[in-house]
Amino acid sequence: MLRDQESSEQESTLLPLVLVVDDERLSLQTLRRTLEEEFTVLTADNVADAEKVLSEMPVQVVLSDQRMPDMSGCEFLARVRHRWPDVVRLMISAYTDPADLIKGINDAGIYQFIPKPWQPEHLLLTLRNAARSRLFSGKTPSSAWNFAAQFRQWIRNFVASGSN
């Protein structure tokens, strides 16, 4: 049994690092629960916090809502494209304005648009493919994967220690 547990822990530390950006906390919680078995999920409820995470962590994939109060998802993902060009960018929205989609593709270079309400299987498949595209492009250094594994272990230790 110990061997199975160790194997499971080793596999979970190799999960791709995904940043979810949405101003609605319920959406962040729901997306986290859906993704957390296959990804290390970080969340931000505003652009400033998202950019801080991106500057500090080796994020492979960003999933951003289109409609946010401080900046549109298109504008934010265009900034991500400029500052962190190797990060795979996805947009999620309940609103499918064709102009937003065109802007997202042209300006932000989004990998895919995900309509709300989303289906868990489709969302997971899309993020798996996005993470694989980053990995197979050769733009994700093994040190980033190792850092993500170390970060996940640090979180486990922090939670286990009961620290606030």
N, C-alpha and C positions, 0 to 999 in steps of 0.2 A: 504494500500500500504506500509506503514512504517513497518508493521509486516512482510510482505513478504520480504522486503529489509533486515531487521534484521535477519530473518531466513536464507536468502541466504548468508549473511556475516558470520553467525555462521558456516554454513556448509563449506564454503570455507576456514575457518581457521583450519579445521580439516584435510586438505589435506596432504597426505604423502609427505615427503621431498625427492626429487630426484636430484642427481647431474649428469649432462651430461658433459662428457669430450671429446672434439674433437678439433683438431688444426685448423679446418676450421670454420671460423666465420659464414659463411652462413649456414653451417650444424647446428651449435649451435642455430642460430636464428630460423631456420625451426623447429628443434626439440622442442625448447621452445614454439613456437606458437602452435604446435600440442599437447603438454602435459599440458600447463598451466591451462586449465579449470578443469583438474582432479588432478593436482599435484602442489605442490609448487616446482618450478624448479630453481635450481642454476646451473650455468655453469662455466666451466674452460676450457681455451684453451691450458693448459699445465699441466703436472703432478705435478709440485711444487705447483701451485695454487690449484689444486684438493686436494692434501694432506693437504694443509692449511685449506680448507673448511671442510674436513673430521675431522680434529682435533678440529675444533671450532663449528661444527653444528651436530645435531643428524640426519644425513642422513640415510634413510632407504634403498635406492636403488641407485646404481651407474650404469650408462649406458656409456660405454667407447668405442670409436673408436679403432680399432685394429692398424691402421697405423698412428703413430704420430712421429714427428721428435726426441723428447727427449727420448722416451721409447715406446715399443710396448704396445698395450692394454693388452696382456697376462701378460707381466712383471708387468705393473701397477696394474692389478687386482689381481695378486699373492701377491703383496705388501699390497693391501687392505685386502685381505684374512688374511694375517699374522697380520696386525696392527688393523684392524677393522673387526673381523671375523663374526660379526652379520649382516653386511651390505650385502644385496643381490646384486650380481654382474652380469651384462649383458654386452655382447660385440656386437658391431655393425660394419659391414664392408662390403665394396663392393668386397673384395677379400676373397675367400673361400678356402684358402690353407688348406688341411686336417691336415697338421702338426700343423698349428696354432689352429685349432679347438680342436685337441687332447690335445695340450698344455694348452689351455684355460680351458678345462674340468678338466684335471688332476692337473695342477699347480695352477690355479686360482679359481677353483671350480665355474665356471660360471653357472648361473641359466639357461640362454638361449642365443643362438647366433641369432642375427637378421640380415638378409642379406639386403644390400642396392641394389637397391632402396627398401625401406620399404613401406608397405601399412599402412596408418594412423590407420585403425581399428585394424590391427594385432599388431602394436606397442602399442597402448593403452591397448589392452587386455593383452598383455605380461607384461606390467608394472603394470597393475592392479593386475594381478596374483602374480607378484613378491612382490608387497607391501603387499598383503594379506598374502602371505606365511610368511613374516616377522612378521606381526601383529599376526597371529595365532600360530606362533612358540613360542610366549610368550617372545620374545627377545626384543620387543619394549616396553619400559616402558611408562606408561601413561604420565610421565613427559616429554618424548621426543615429544609426540603428542602435549602436552600443550605448550612446547617450540616452536614448529613449528607454532602453532596458534599465540603465542605472537610475534614471528618474523614476520609473515605475517602482523599482525596488525601494528607493528612498521614500516614496509615498507610503508603501506598505509598512515600512519600518516606523515612519512617523505616526501613522494611524495605530499601529500595534502598541506604540509606546504610550498612547493616550494623551499626547501633547495637543495643545490647542493652537 
